[in-house]
Amino acid sequence: MLRLILSFIIFIHGLIHLLGFVKEWQLAEVKQLTGKTLIPLSGSLPKTVGVLWLFTCLLFTALAASFLQKKEWWWMIACVAIVVSQILIIIYWQDAKFGTIANIIILVACFLSYGNWSFNRMVNDEINSFLSNIGKEKKVVTLKMINNLPPVVQKWLVRSKIIGKEIIQTVHLKQNGEMRTKPDGSWMSVEAEQYFTTEKPGFIWTADVEAAPFVHFSGRDKYEEGRGHMLIKVLSLYPVVNSIGKEIDQGNLLRYLAEIVWFPSAALSNYIA
C-alpha cells in the first residue's frame, strides 16, 4: 500500500511539471501560474526552460513506474529528477515552491532505497566471491564411505536417504518467519536467504527484519576461512552490530555444524571428526 501511495505522489508530482511546459510554450492558458521568475528569462530561454519542465515530467513518470515495479536502481533516476525539479522550482519559486515538499518526500525514499541497494550490492559481491571456487568433481555417497562412522551417525545418514546421491557442495535456503531479540520482546517479521559451501565449511546468511512500520534492519552473518563476521544495519545504512573475533568465529562454526542437518553429506567431510 505504501508503495502505491508513493508511486501516486511521484506520478502526480511529475504531471504538475507539465504545466510549466504548457505555460512557457503557450499551448494553453494556465491561470494558476503567474510565470514570474527569480531571474529574468528572455529570448528563447522560456521555451528552453519549458522543455526542461517536460523532461522532468517524463523523468518522474519513469520514476513512478520503476518504483512501482520494485527496480533497485529507481533511486538513480530519482536523484536526477529531484535536482532538475528543484532548480526549476527555485527559478519559479512564487508559483512552484510547494513542489519542494514532494521533492523532500521523494528524496527521503530515495535515501532509504540507496541504503538497500548499497547493502544488497555488498552482499551480492560477497556471495559471488564465496561461491566462485566450488569444485567441479562430483562424488556419490556409498555405504563404504560411512562404515567407519559411529553407529548413530550411520543411522542418521541412512535415514536421511543420501546413500547413492551426490555429495552436496553448495546449498541455498530461503526463510520466512518471525524473530525477536529477547524472550519478552515483540515479534518481527523476517525474510532471509542463506548460502553454504561444504568442501570448505562456510555460509553467508542475509536477512531483512521489519522492526516497526518504516523501520527495518538488514543483517548479514557469515563464516568463511574459519572467521565469522556479523553485521546489522538500521535502514541498511547505520551499523548497530559489527562483530568479529574469537567468540564470533566459534559461534558461527557451531552454527554451521548445527545446520548440516540441511545437507547431511557434509558429515563425511574430513574436517569433521
C-alpha positions in Angstrom: 0.0 0.0 0.0 2.8 2.4 0.9 4.5 1.7 -2.4 1.3 2.5 -4.3 0.8 5.8 -2.4 4.3 7.0 -3.0 4.1 5.9 -6.7 0.9 8.0 -7.0 2.6 11.0 -5.3 5.6 10.7 -7.7 3.3 10.4 -10.7 1.1 13.4 -9.8 4.2 15.5 -8.9 5.5 14.7 -12.4 2.3 15.7 -14.1 2.3 19.0 -12.4 5.6 19.8 -14.1 3.8 19.5 -17.4 2.0 22.8 -16.5 5.4 24.6 -16.8 5.9 23.3 -20.3 2.4 24.3 -21.3 2.8 27.8 -19.8 6.2 28.6 -21.5 5.2 27.2 -24.9 1.8 29.0 -24.7 -0.1 25.9 -25.6 -2.9 26.8 -23.3 -3.8 29.4 -20.7 -2.6 28.3 -17.2 -4.3 30.8 -14.8 -2.7 29.1 -11.7 0.8 30.2 -12.9 2.0 33.8 -13.0 5.1 33.0 -14.9 7.2 35.2 -12.6 10.8 34.0 -12.1 13.6 34.9 -9.7 15.9 35.5 -12.6 14.8 37.2 -15.9 14.2 34.8 -18.8 14.3 36.4 -22.3 14.5 35.3 -25.9 14.4 31.6 -26.4 15.2 30.9 -22.7 11.5 30.5 -21.6 10.9 27.8 -24.2 14.2 26.1 -23.3 13.1 26.0 -19.7 9.7 24.8 -20.8 11.4 21.8 -22.4 13.1 21.1 -19.0 9.7 21.1 -17.4 8.6 18.5 -19.9 11.8 16.5 -19.4 11.3 16.5 -15.6 7.7 15.3 -16.1 8.9 12.4 -18.1 11.6 11.6 -15.6 9.1 11.5 -12.7 6.7 9.3 -14.8 9.5 6.8 -15.5 10.5 7.1 -11.8 6.9 6.2 -10.7 6.9 3.2 -13.0 10.3 1.9 -11.9 9.5 2.4 -8.2 6.1 0.5 -8.6 8.0 -2.4 -10.3 10.5 -2.5 -7.4 13.5 -1.8 -9.6 16.5 -1.4 -7.3 18.0 1.4 -9.4 15.0 3.7 -9.3 16.8 6.0 -6.9 19.3 6.9 -9.6 16.5 8.3 -11.8 15.1 10.0 -8.7 18.4 11.9 -8.0 18.4 13.4 -11.5 14.7 14.2 -11.4 14.9 15.9 -8.0 17.9 18.0 -8.9 16.3 19.3 -12.1 12.9 19.7 -10.5 14.3 21.7 -7.6 16.3 24.0 -9.8 13.1 24.8 -11.8 11.2 25.3 -8.6 13.7 27.8 -7.3 13.6 29.7 -10.6 9.8 29.8 -10.4 9.6 30.0 -6.7 6.4 32.0 -6.4 4.5 29.6 -8.4 6.2 26.3 -7.6 7.6 26.5 -4.1 5.2 23.8 -2.7 6.7 21.3 -5.1 9.7 21.3 -2.7 7.6 19.3 -0.2 7.1 16.5 -2.7 10.8 16.5 -3.6 11.7 16.2 0.1 9.4 13.2 0.4 10.8 11.5 -2.6 14.4 12.3 -1.5 13.8 10.6 1.8 12.5 7.5 0.0 15.5 7.7 -2.4 17.9 7.8 0.5 16.4 4.7 2.1 16.4 2.9 -1.2 20.0 3.7 -1.8 20.8 2.1 1.6 19.1 -1.1 0.5 20.8 -1.1 -2.9 24.2 -0.5 -1.3 23.8 -3.2 1.3 22.5 -5.7 -1.3 25.3 -4.9 -3.7 27.9 -5.6 -0.9 26.2 -8.9 0.0 25.9 -10.0 -3.7 29.6 -9.3 -4.2 30.4 -11.4 -1.1 28.2 -14.3 -2.3 29.7 -14.3 -5.8 33.2 -14.4 -4.3 32.1 -17.0 -1.8 30.7 -19.4 -4.5 33.4 -18.8 -7.1 35.8 -21.6 -6.0 33.4 -24.5 -5.9 35.0 -27.8 -7.1 33.6 -29.4 -10.2 34.3 -33.0 -9.1 31.2 -35.0 -8.3 31.2 -37.9 -5.9 28.4 -40.2 -4.9 27.8 -41.3 -1.3 28.3 -45.1 -0.8 27.8 -47.3 2.2 31.5 -47.9 2.3 32.1 -44.2 2.9 30.0 -44.3 6.2 31.3 -47.6 7.6 33.8 -46.1 10.0 31.4 -43.5 11.4 29.7 -44.0 14.8 26.5 -46.2 14.5 24.2 -43.4 15.5 25.7 -41.2 12.7 25.4 -44.0 10.2 21.7 -44.5 11.1 21.1 -40.7 10.7 22.8 -40.7 7.2 20.9 -43.8 6.0 17.6 -42.3 7.2 18.4 -39.1 5.5 18.5 -41.0 2.2 21.8 -39.7 1.0 23.2 -43.1 0.0 23.6 -43.3 -3.8 23.2 -39.5 -4.2 25.9 -36.9 -4.9 27.8 -35.2 -2.1 26.3 -31.8 -1.7 28.7 -29.0 -2.4 26.5 -25.9 -2.2 23.2 -25.1 -0.5 20.8 -22.2 -1.0 18.0 -21.7 1.5 15.1 -19.2 1.7 13.5 -18.5 5.0 10.3 -16.6 6.1 9.2 -16.2 9.7 9.4 -14.1 12.8 12.1 -13.4 15.3 12.6 -11.4 18.5 15.7 -10.1 20.2 14.7 -11.1 23.8 12.2 -13.5 25.4 9.6 -10.8 26.1 10.3 -8.7 23.0 7.9 -8.1 20.1 7.9 -10.5 17.2 9.4 -9.1 14.0 8.8 -10.5 10.5 12.0 -11.6 8.7 12.9 -12.7 5.2 16.2 -14.4 4.8 18.5 -16.3 2.4 21.4 -18.4 3.3 24.2 -19.9 1.2 26.5 -22.8 2.3 29.6 -24.4 0.9 30.7 -27.8 2.2 34.1 -28.5 0.6 35.4 -25.6 2.7 33.0 -25.1 5.6 31.2 -21.7 5.3 28.0 -19.8 5.0 26.6 -16.4 4.2 23.2 -15.5 5.8 21.4 -12.3 4.8 18.1 -11.1 6.3 15.7 -8.2 6.2 13.8 -7.7 9.5 10.8 -5.4 9.8 11.2 -3.9 13.3 8.3 -1.4 13.0 6.5 0.5 10.3 9.1 2.3 8.2 11.9 0.8 10.3 13.8 -2.3 9.2 17.2 -3.9 9.9 19.4 -5.5 7.3 21.6 -8.3 8.6 24.5 -10.3 7.2 26.2 -13.1 9.1 28.9 -15.2 7.6 31.6 -17.8 8.3 34.4 -18.1 5.8 38.0 -19.3 6.0 37.5 -20.1 9.8 36.4 -16.5 10.5 33.0 -15.1 11.4 31.5 -11.7 10.9 28.1 -10.4 12.0 26.9 -7.1 10.5 23.5 -5.5 11.2 22.4 -2.1 9.9 19.4 0.0 10.7 17.6 1.1 7.4 20.5 -0.7 5.6 22.7 2.3 6.4 23.7 2.7 10.0 25.7 -0.2 11.7 24.3 -1.2 15.1 26.3 -4.5 15.2 29.7 -5.1 13.5 31.2 -8.0 15.4 34.3 -10.1 14.7 36.7 -12.0 16.9 37.2 -15.4 18.6 33.7 -15.6 20.0 32.0 -14.9 16.7 34.3 -17.4 15.0 33.3 -20.1 17.4 29.7 -19.2 17.4 29.4 -19.3 13.6 31.3 -22.6 13.4 28.8 -24.1 15.8 26.0 -22.7 13.7 27.5 -24.3 10.6 27.8 -27.7 12.3 24.2 -27.4 13.6 22.8 -26.6 10.2 24.4 -29.5 8.3 21.1 -31.3 9.0 20.0 -29.5 5.8 22.9 -31.2 3.9 23.8 -34.4 5.7 26.6 -35.5 3.3 28.7 -32.7 4.9 29.2 -35.1 7.8 31.6 -37.0 5.6 34.0 -34.1 5.3 37.5 -34.7 6.5 37.3 -31.5 8.7 34.7 -33.2 10.9 35.8 -35.9 13.4 
